[in-house]
Amino acid sequence: MRTTLKVIKLDQSAWIQMESVDGLPRLSRQTLQDLDRTMKALKWEGHERLILSGRFDGSTAYDFCAGADLREVQSLEPVTALEFSALGQRVAEQLLWPGWKTLTLLSGVVMGGGCDLALHGQERWAIEHPAALHGLITGFGGTHRINQLLGHVETLKFFKNLEVWNGATCRKRGLVSRVLDAEAIETALRAWQSQRIQED
């Protein structure tokens, strides 16, 4: 199932939602290229704030991302695997660009490469009870990023035990700063979007 992007622009902020017909976004080469181009364009347009999430429909938050498209991954060879990994890393690094503030909204399934992207948000919120299963090393920079956020000991536990964390656990461990009900997210996002980057 192809994952497409829905981009919502408001003043100096933009919201990218990853959508799939089956409700479970996956990171194919095409999706990563679309994310890369979209983020570059938003930077060029001068957007100061960026939100990245799965589909959000009214008060319903859908799965963030199931990770890399495994149909593509299984066909990769050493050279193409390196290119795929580099593309994922480039997208993740754009979320850490100091010229804007980024927020990733974790909801539902947050796995593999999707977890890598979610962790690269400069700020991270959880909607209801996301399950962040990081049992796969995708090469998008998540292993390094989670070590920055959790420290060496907690990172080793996370990978070794293949744990599934809900929103409360993510907040307790320091991976997210807020856990919100889906009904409250639009109000919270409007407040976040209205802040100027100079205020931070």
HELIX and SHEET records of a PDB file:
HELIX    1   1 ARG A   29  TRP A   44  1                                  16    
HELIX    2   2 LEU A   70  VAL A   73  1                                   4    
HELIX    3   3 PRO A   78  LEU A   95  1                                  18    
HELIX    4   4 GLY A  112  LEU A  119  1                                   8    
HELIX    5   5 GLY A  142  LEU A  150  1                                   9    
HELIX    6   6 HIS A  152  ASN A  161  1                                  10    
HELIX    7   7 GLY A  167  ARG A  173  1                                   7    
HELIX    8   8 ALA A  182  SER A  194  1                                  13    
HELIX    9   9 ILE A  197  GLU A  199  5                                   3    
SHEET    1   A 6 THR A   3  LEU A  10  0                                        
SHEET    2   A 6 SER A  13  SER A  20 -1                                        
SHEET    3   A 6 ARG A  49  GLY A  54  1                                        
SHEET    4   A 6 LYS A 101  LEU A 106  1                                        
SHEET    5   A 6 GLU A 123  ILE A 127  1                                        
SHEET    6   A 6 ARG A 178  LEU A 180  1                                        
SHEET    1   B 2 PHE A  56  ASP A  57  0                                        
SHEET    2   B 2 THR A  60  ALA A  61 -1                                        
SHEET    1   C 3 VAL A 109  MET A 111  0                                        
SHEET    2   C 3 ALA A 131  LEU A 133  1                                        
SHEET    3   C 3 VAL A 164  TRP A 165 -1                                        
END                                                                             
